[in-house]
Amino acid sequence: MDFLHRVWAEIDLDALEYNYKTLRARLHDGCRMMCIVKADAYGHGALTVSKTLDRCGAEWFGVSNIEEAAELRLSGIQKPVFILGYTPPGYAGALAEMKLSQSVFSLDYARELDRAAREAGVSVDVHIKIDTGMNRLGLIYQEQERRAETIEEAETICRLKNLRATGMFTHFSVADEGEDGEAFTREQCRCFQEVRDALKEKGITFSFHHCANSGGTLAYPEAQFDMVRPGIALYGLYPSEKLRSEMPLRPVMTLKSVISFLKEVKPGGAVSYGRTFEIERPMTLATIPIGYADGYARSLSGRADLLVGGRRAKIVGRVCMDQLVVDVTGIPGLRADDEVIVFGGGLPVDELARLEDTINYELVCRVSKRVPRIYRRGGQPLSAMNYLCPEAWEKGLL
């Protein structure tokens, strides 16, 4: 398969399947897996990723919003889809029509959604979110004085006629912090079980109880309950270095570019905007057509390496919107159009994340829509997703 060689992200579907099966092997019998494919499957391409995981046996898919859910439905995904975030109550009819499950995180929101569902003549499937310490969304339970009120609110939500409360869930905030997060994570799990048991005493039960994100899935088997929600681990990245030893995973994305221009330079000049890098010796410089508009951060200027000709080459000068320059002095045999690894392979994305003082999640999610995703199986290109102008690819113009 031919494709435009400027900047592209190679997505290894074999690695994706391996990670899914490795995580699946960790689960107890009967535990389902909700594969989190929000944010365009963490930048990997939600449609192809979801279809691949669907064939692998994934029972559920988790997204952030109703638009992401609609994308899956329109692509042919028929498995249950859960919306983790906010959907305006006025979209109750759409939730029901697409058979989506919606999170509800307050009694007021549940009532509004119930009212909208009643007016639309539909019933909406919901999972109640319990806040056990994340302090982001959910019925607040971690505060002792509010626990009775939270149980009453959850019960009231379950009695609303146009909502079907089929699940309850919470979200771990430090399950990826190893021993540092163990006590708090176990307390979150205990709080969640208290809510479950209190509601059971009132005759309310759920088909689905889920807490475990990637960190929880890797490190807390007792928190599996009926379902787990791995995200970043599916893509072969660890939620933190502290969990790297828990399970072998394979990175799914490799970001690549090419050399667009090679030149020999003499001392006395400078490189890129602001002339921040002064040329003090004879050098060979390579221009690479990737920049911050592609998702490669300007803050990596003068700090990060790329893999050129199998060797590390440091960025010199500032990263521009569409280009950057690397020092390739002493790397033999280079030519224009040679492939360059931006991250992946021998240049882990976690290394760049540390340089930016951020996390690997951000870097893969940040790969922009003008970067096509090239899907590979068995080491060979299988298909491509071009966000900017798919018609041109289909007609063979690109």
N, C-alpha and C positions, 0 to 999 in steps of 0.2 A: 504494500500500500504506500503510495507516494503522498507526501504532505509538505506544506510550506515550512522550510527550515529557517526560522528566525528565532523565535522563542517558543518552546512547547513543554508541556508537562506530560511525562510518560507515566501511565497508571498501570501497574502490574496486577492484573486480575488474578494471577496465580497466587501472588502474595496476599491479596485480599481474601481469597478463599482459604488459604492456609491460616490466616489470623482468625477468621470466623470459626473454622473447625477446631483450632487450638483453644479458643475461648469456650466453645460449645463443650469440649471435653472436660472443662472445669466444672460444669453445672451438674447439679443433682438431677436425678430422673424426674421428669415432669416440669422442670423449670424452663420457661420460655425465654426467648431472647428478643428484645426490642432493639433493633439496630438503629442507632441514631444517625440520621442522614441529613440533619439540618445544615444550613449554610452551604448548600450545594455539596453535601457529603464532605464537609470540611475541606472544600475546594477541589475534591476529586471528581466531581460530576455526579449529581444525585441520580440521574436516570440510569446510567449504565451500572453504577454501583448498586443501586436498589434492585435492578433486575438480576444482577449477579448474585446478590445475597438472597433474593427470592428463590432462585434456583437451588441455592445451597440449603434452603429450608428455614430461613428466618420466618418467625411467626408474626412479628409486628415490626412496624417502622415508626420512628419518632422524628418529628419535625418541629420547627419553631413556630410556624404560623400557617394560616389557612392557604396562603398562596403556595407555599412549599408543598402542602398536602395536595392541593389541586394539581400541581405539576405531576406528582406521583400517580394520581388517579387517571389523569389524561394520558399518561404513558402506558397505562394498562396494569398498574399494580393494584391488585384486588385484596391483598392481605390487610388486616386492621392497621390504621394509621392514627397515631396519637399526636395531638397538638400540645406541646409543652407550654407554650406561651399564651398570650392574650388574643382572643378573637372578639371583636365587637359583637354584642348580643344580637344586633340586627341581622347577623349572618347565621342565625339559628337554622333557617331553612336550607342554606347551603351546606351546613354541617350535616344535617340529616340526609340531604339528597346524596351527598358523597360518602355517606356512612363513615364519618369521622368521629373519633373520640376526642373530647375537649377537656382540658384541665379546668377545674374550678378551684379558686383559691380564696374566696370570701363568700359569706352568705349574701351580701348585697349583689355581687356579680352573679351568683347562682340564681337569685330571684329575677334579675333582669333577663338572664338567658332563658329561664323558665317562662317568663312572660312573653318574650319574643317567640319562643317555640310554640306556645299556646296560640298566639296570634297567627302564626304560620301554619298551624294545624299539624305540627310534627312533634316528635320526641327526640331528644338529643342524648347520646351516650356521653357520660362524663366520668372522670376520675377525680376524686377530691384530693387536693394537695394539702398535706400537713406540714407546717413549718416546725421543724425540730431543732432549729439552730442556725439555719442558713440566713434567715432574716432578709429574704428576698421576696418570695411569694408564699402564700399558704395560710391556713388557719393556725394561729399561734398557739403552740402547745408547750414550748420550752419554758415559758414563764409559769411558775407554780400557781399563781393566783388566777390565771386565765384558763386553766385546764378544763374545769367543769364547763365553762362557757363554750370552749372549743368543741367539746363532746356534744353539747346541745346544738351548736351550729351545724356540725356534721350530720347529726340526726335530722335536723330540719331540712337540710339539703337533700337527704335521701328520701324524704317524704314528698318533695315537690313532684307534681304529677306529670310534668312534661320533660323531666330529666330522668334518665336511667343511670343511677350511680352504680357502675359495675366494677370500679376500682378505686383504690386509695394509694397514695405514694408520697414519698418525701425525697429530698436530695441531700446527699452527703457533701459537706463543705471541706473536709480535710482527710478524706479516705485515701488520698494519694500522698499523705505526708509521713508514711511509715509509722514508726513508734511514736513520733511526735503527735500524730493525729489519732492514735488508737483509742485513748480514753474518751475523747469527744465523739468519735464515730460510734463507739459502742453505746454511748449515752443517747445519741440520736436514734440508734436502732431500738434501744429500750423504750424510748418515748413513743416511737412508731407502733411498737407492739402493744403498749398500753392503750393507745387509741383504738387499735384493732380489737383488743379484748373488751374494752368498755362498750364499743358499739355492738359487739357480738352479744353481750349481755342484754342489750336492748332489742335483740332479734335482727340486727342488721349485719349482713355478711357481704363480702365482695368476691368476685371471681379472680381479681388481680390485685396483688400487693407487690409494689416494686420500690426499691430504694437504691440499688447498687448501680452506680455509674461505672466507668472503666476502673477507677481505683477500688471501688467496692467489689467489683467482680473479680479483680485480681487478688485482693487481700482479705476479703471478708466473706467466706463461704456461708457463714450463718446468716448473712443478709440477703441471700438469694431469693427467699420466699417463693412467689409464683413466677417471677419474671425479673430479668436484669436488663439494664439499659447501657451497654457499652457504646462508646463513641470513638474517642481518639485511638483506643487500642485496636479497633477494627482496621485502622489505617496504618498499623504497624509502628505506632509511636506510643511512648509511655507517658502517662499523666504526670509523672515526676521521675527523676533519676532514682529515687528511693525504692521504686517498684520494678526497676529493670530486671532484677534477679528473679522476679516472681514467675515469669513466663517468657519463652522465646517468641518474639514477634518479628515480622519482616516489613520494613517500610514499603509502602505502596507507591508513593510518588517520588519521581526524580525530575527535577527541573533542569532543562537543558537550553542552551543557546549555541551560537556559532561565532567564529571569528569573522568579523566583517572587513577588517583592515589591519594590516601589519606595517610597522614602520620602525626605522632606526632613527634614534634621536641623539643629539649631542648635548653636552652640558650647557646650561645657561637659560633654558626655557622653563616652562611650567605647564602643568596639565589641568585641563578642565576649568570650570567656573571658579572664580575667586583666586585662581593661581595658588591654591593651597599646597600643591606638591611641586617643589622645585627640582628640576633635573640637574643633578650634580655629577653625573658620570654618563658615559655612553650606555644607552639602554635600548632594548627592543620592547616596544609597546604594542599591545593588541587591543583593538576596539571591539567591544561586545555589544550587540544591539538589544540590551535589556536595561531597564531603568525602573524608577519608582512607579511609573504608570503601569508597569507589568506586575507590580507588587514587591519589587526588590527595594528595600528601604534605603533612603538617602543617608540615614544614620550609620550605615555600614561603610561609608566612604573612608578609604584609607585604613580599614580595619579588617575586613573579611578577605578570604581567599576564594578563588574559583579553581576548578580542576581543568587544566589546559594541557593537552598532550600527556595526560596521566600524572601531571605534577601540579603542585600548588602554585598559584600565581596570585599575588596580592593586588588588590585594587589600589590604584594611585589616583589622587585627585578625587573630586566629588562625583558621586553617582548622579547622573542627569535623569531627566524624565524618561528618555528612551535609550540611553547608551551609558556605558561605563568603560573605563580603561584599566587594563591590568599589565603588570610588569612580567613579561615572558622572557626576559634576558636569560640566556643559557639553556632554554628549552629547545632542543633541536627538531628540525623537520616540520615546523608548523607552516600551514598554508591557510589562506582565506577559505572559509566554509568548513573548516575543521570543527567538530562538535566540542562543546564546552559543558562541563557539569557545574551548574550553579549551586544546587544542593542535591544530596542523595548519593548513593554509592559510598565512596570513601570520604565524602564530605557531609556528615550528618546534619540534618536541619537543626538538631538540638544545639550544635556548635554556634550556628548563626543566632539562634534564640538567646543564648547566653551573652553573645556580644551586644545584643539589643536590650538585654535585661528584660526579656519577655519569655513567652512559652511557645513550644512548637505548634500548638493549636493556631496561634495567630499567623504564623508564617505560611502554613499551608492554606488557611482560609483566605489569606490576603492575595494569593496568586490571582491576578485580575482576569476579567472576562475576555480580554483581548489575547490571552494565552490559550491556544487550543489544547485540549486534552487528547492524548493519543493512547488508546487502550491496547495493551499487549497481553498476549497469552502464549505460553511456550516460547517466550523470547521474541515473538514476531508481532508486528503491528496488526491489530484485528479490526479496529474501527476508530473513528475520531469524532470529537465534539468540538465544533467551531462556533462559538457564541456570537461572533460579530457578524459574519456573513455566510451562514450555512448554504445559502443558495449558490454562492460562487463556487464552493467546494463541490456541491452536487452537480453543477454544470461543467466541472473540470476547468474552471477559470483560474483556480488557485491550487 
